[in-house]
Amino acid sequence: MPDYMTQKMSDQGGKCIPITYFRKQTQPHVSHDESGAFTQDAKQNYSTFNNLNVDQVVEGTFKSSQGVPTGGKVYEI
């Protein structure tokens, strides 16, 4: 059942491998608080993992009600 939030993070210079983050949703329709917390957690994790400043991280499109991503590098937070 598709019940995950997903969002890809990358860096401005394109030197780091993009990572698609995912997290199980707590409800069918994600609140702005839940989606915002997910995005901030993913952005912080990507910056820490790649030794970047948070402002160097490029946020991809947020999606909800998705299955677990399988392509490329993925990470559950």
N, C-alpha and C positions, 0 to 999 in steps of 0.2 A: 504494500500500500504506500503510495507517495505521500510521505508526511515529513519531509525534511526541507529545511531552508538551505540554500546553496549560494555561494558567492565566490568568484575568482578574484584573487589578489595578485598583483604584479608590481614591478618597480618602474619608475620613470625612465631610467636608462635602458631597460630591457636586458640587463645583465644577469638577473636572477630568474630562476625557473618559476613560472606562475604556479600557484597552488590554489586548487578549488577547495574551499572549506565547506563543511556541512554540519548541521546540528538538527536533532529531532525537534519538531515543533511541539509545543505544549497544547495547542488547540488547532482546529482546522483553519481558522482565519487568524493569521499572525497579527498581533498588536504592533503599533509603532514602537512601543517600548521594547518588545521582544526582538523585533527586527533590528532596531538600533543597537541593542546590546550585542547581538550576534555580529553585526558589521564591525563594531568597535573591537570586540574580542578577536575577530579574524585579522583585522588590520594590525592590532598590537602583536599578535602571534607572528604574523609575517615579518613585521619590522624587527622583532627580537630574533627570529630564526635566521634572518639574512643580515643582521647587524646594520640596519638602516634606521634613519629617523622616521618617525611615523608619517611625517609630511611627504616622504618620498614614495609612499605606498599608493598605488593606483587601484581604486576599488572598481571591480567589475559589476555587472548587473546582478542585483539581488533577485532571487527567485524563491518562491515558497511552494509548498505542496509538490515537491520533487521526489524522485527516487534517489537512492544513494548514487552519487556520481562515480563513474568508473574510468573515465578517460584522463590521461595525464596524471600529475601528482595530486592526490587528494588527502585531506586531513580532517578528522572529526574533532570538533572542539565543543 
